[in-house]
Amino acid sequence: QVQLQESGPGVVKPSETLSLTCTVFGESMNSYYWTWMRQSPGKGLDYIGYIHHSGATNHNPSLRSRVAISLDTSKNQFSLKMTSVTAADTAVYYCVALRNVWAMDYLGQGTLVSVSP
Amino acid sequence: QSALTQPPSVTGSPGQSVTISCTGSSSDVGRSTHVCWYRQAPGTAPKLMIYEGANRPSGVPDRFSGSKSGNTASLTISGLQVDDEATYYCSSYSYSSACLVFGGGTQLTVL
């Protein structure tokens, strides 16, 4: 059974960088497109981007200039860095195992990141 | 503003059927085979219910079915149960933005 676990600070100051890590259990990093999603409080889902073990990446155009996603296969982890955060980036962030048909097969439990002074 | 349009809420009675629509454009739902539906209960992560428009992952009851016509995808839930109450989201690959886009979600109430 595939399990994903997000970790990282729950509070980030405005203009600083949000950093999250997802640890993958029960699955090779050579499978899936390792993806980050977010959900603002009371709102819908937003796609952030993915990384594949081949090196391929994809990003939401609205966030591309502020987002970097990296992969560490030796640790079975992938990470998200988002720069210059504002209050609008406050959300529950999910790490996701995305199938090659753009289907989210597995998600972590989500971690709330609040952008606050 | 979500890329895909869903009704904010639908209501059904136990045993009945409901259909949730998801309207996009010729750049996403209308063109893509990669249309999915997710169920999200309060405080939990979304769960995949339908992928590739009409396929059910293992473990999803056949009461859940998906279809598409033109730029609109639909999720039909038959034999409604109280446990089906949740928010349902659609998603599609968008050829114009080259990424995944979502609907705003539909709150299903079973009365």
Chai-1 contact restraints between the chains, C-beta under 6 A:
chainA,res_idxA,chainB,res_idxB,connection_type,confidence,min_distance_angstrom,max_distance_angstrom,comment,restraint_id
A,G44,B,S2,contact,1.0,0.0,6.0,A-B,restraint_1
A,G44,B,F102,contact,1.0,0.0,6.0,A-B,restraint_2
A,G44,B,G104,contact,1.0,0.0,6.0,A-B,restraint_3
A,G44,B,G105,contact,1.0,0.0,6.0,A-B,restraint_4
A,L45,B,Y89,contact,1.0,0.0,6.0,A-B,restraint_5
A,L45,B,F102,contact,1.0,0.0,6.0,A-B,restraint_6
A,Y47,B,C99,contact,1.0,0.0,6.0,A-B,restraint_7
A,Y47,B,L100,contact,1.0,0.0,6.0,A-B,restraint_8
A,N60,B,C99,contact,1.0,0.0,6.0,A-B,restraint_9
A,P61,B,S97,contact,1.0,0.0,6.0,A-B,restraint_10
A,Y94,B,A45,contact,1.0,0.0,6.0,A-B,restraint_11
A,V101,B,H34,contact,1.0,0.0,6.0,A-B,restraint_12
A,V101,B,E52,contact,1.0,0.0,6.0,A-B,restraint_13
A,W102,B,H34,contact,1.0,0.0,6.0,A-B,restraint_14
A,W102,B,Y93,contact,1.0,0.0,6.0,A-B,restraint_15
A,W102,B,L100,contact,1.0,0.0,6.0,A-B,restraint_16
A,A103,B,C36,contact,1.0,0.0,6.0,A-B,restraint_17
A,A103,B,L48,contact,1.0,0.0,6.0,A-B,restraint_18
A,A103,B,Y51,contact,1.0,0.0,6.0,A-B,restraint_19
A,M104,B,L48,contact,1.0,0.0,6.0,A-B,restraint_20
A,L107,B,A45,contact,1.0,0.0,6.0,A-B,restraint_21
A,G110,B,A45,contact,1.0,0.0,6.0,A-B,restraint_22
